[in-house]
């Protein structure tokens, strides 16, 4: 079997159809719908487990492979800037045009309405969540193509998931950290935090043996990190 998501072929996956008349007469409905639609895309991208539960309910399956493949495919084909891809629309028109002659006369530029996004605050919503991202056919965000060593979008998503889990946890939004330090000799100390072992010492001119960074050095390094 062929995984369409891995082919270098653009094709509309999430289609929203409307008429020019409806858009003109109901701008607030269009605006609110677009905001909800984009927020839904954001939720799916951030809340993988919750999304899988929804997929389970509607596909009537709990097969982990099917759930993972379905979620992964969606992430690969979804355009997170919410603007339809012209090449994809053209491919759809060509395919439908083989069965419906009237469709073959359409033009991708005519049927796409990006101005609707520009006239609403939907793009502002995207910008505020830093979701103006696209995932290519291999599921890699476009920012990675710039060869950056930091995936800011991944970091943001993980942070928001962590925040959500803390807020919904038994401690009602409170978290605590624990660090333990013991004296090895004089100002040479050994500590543990989150399972990591650290040492600190002072230079000889401050009464130490210079076997490890001083506590202040860790503080400065933390600020640098």
Residue pairs with C-beta under 8 A, 6 or more apart in sequence:
3 73
4 11
4 73
4 77
5 72
5 73
5 76
5 77
5 137
6 76
6 137
6 138
7 137
8 137
9 91
10 85
10 87
10 88
10 91
11 77
11 88
11 91
11 92
12 84
12 85
12 88
12 89
12 92
13 74
13 77
13 78
14 78
14 79
16 33
16 37
18 30
18 113
22 30
23 30
23 113
23 116
27 119
27 120
30 116
30 120
31 119
31 120
31 121
31 122
34 82
34 116
34 117
34 120
34 122
35 120
35 121
35 122
35 125
37 82
38 82
38 122
38 125
38 126
38 131
39 125
41 78
41 80
41 82
41 131
42 129
42 131
43 50
43 51
44 51
44 74
44 75
44 78
45 75
45 80
45 131
45 157
46 157
46 160
46 161
47 161
47 164
48 71
51 71
52 67
52 68
52 71
55 67
55 70
55 71
56 62
56 67
59 66
59 70
61 67
72 139
75 135
75 139
76 135
76 136
76 137
76 138
76 139
77 135
77 137
78 135
79 85
79 134
80 126
80 131
80 132
80 133
80 134
80 135
81 126
81 131
81 132
81 133
81 134
82 117
82 122
82 123
82 126
83 112
83 114
83 117
84 112
84 114
86 108
86 109
86 112
87 108
89 108
89 111
89 112
90 108
93 103
93 104
93 106
93 107
93 108
93 111
94 104
96 103
96 104
97 103
97 104
97 105
97 106
98 104
116 122
117 123
123 132
126 132
130 152
130 153
130 156
133 141
133 142
133 143
133 153
134 141
134 142
135 141
135 142
136 142
136 145
141 151
141 153
141 154
143 151
143 152
143 153
144 151
166 173
166 174
166 175
167 173
177 193
177 194
178 193
179 191
179 192
179 193
180 191
180 192
180 193
181 189
181 190
181 191
181 200
182 189
182 190
182 191
183 189
184 190
184 199
185 209
186 207
186 208
186 209
187 201
187 202
187 206
187 207
187 208
188 199
188 200
188 201
188 208
188 209
188 211
188 212
189 199
189 200
189 201
189 215
190 197
190 198
190 199
191 197
191 198
191 199
191 200
192 198
198 212
198 218
199 211
199 212
200 212
200 213
200 214
200 215
200 217
200 218
201 208
201 209
201 210
201 211
201 212
201 213
201 214
202 208
202 210
202 214
203 210
203 214
204 210
206 214
208 214
213 221
